[in-house]
Amino acid sequence: MDKRVIFDFEVDFTNGGGIQGQEFRLDIEGDDISDEELAKYIVKDMRLLMVDEVRILHKKIISEKHKRKPAEEDSEK
């Protein structure tokens, strides 16, 4: 079975304001992912700019089928 991570996050921006996500789910490779890797993924995938701080909260790894196609399949289109 594939692994996914469920977590909450908070992002603060250097120019003020922020965003939050609750019970966000993400496909992962392997059995774990660090908070730092999750933070980098959120910033890159959401194309966020002027990020000051990212906090990962309530992280839990679960066994669940992946929802996204692998990156190589996305780039072939």
N, C-alpha and C positions, 0 to 999 in steps of 0.2 A: 504494500500500500504506500502511496505517496505521502509526503509530509507537508504540512502547512503550519504556519504560525498565525495565531490570533493575538492581537495586541491593541492597546490604545496608544495614541501619540499626541504630543503637543509640539508645535513649531512656533518659535518666536522669530520675528524679523527685526533686522537692524534699524529699519525705518519706522518701527512701531507696528503694533497689531500682531496677529498670529492666527493659526488654524489648529483644529483638533480633529482627531479621528477616534471613533470608538468601535471596538470589536472588528478592526480592520483585519482582513485575511490576506495572506500572501503565500504563494507556493514557494517552497524552499528545497534545495538539494541537500541531502544528508539529514541528520537527526537534530541539528541545532543551528542557530544563527545568532551572532552577537548583536547586542543593542547598537553598536557602532555600525555594523553592516546594514541593519534595518534602517537606521537614520540616513545613511548614504543612499540607500535604495529609494526611500521616500522622496528625498530632495531631487535625485536624478529623474525618477520616473514621473514625478509631478512637475518637473521643470521649474522648481522653485528658485527664486533669486533672493539675494540679500538675507540669507538665513543666518540668524544669530545662534540659536540653540535648538536642538531637537531632544525631546525626552520620550523614552519608550517606557510604557507602563503596562503592568498586568500581562506580561508575555506568557503564552502557553503554546506548546508544540502539540499538534494533533495529527492523527493518521486520517487522511482524507484525500480523495482523488484530486490531482492538480486541475485547475480551471483554465489556465493560460497555456497556449502553445509554447513550445521551447523557442528561445530567441532566434535560432537559425531558421525556423519555419516562418516566423514573422518577417524576416529580412528578405526572404525569397519572393515575396509578393511585389 
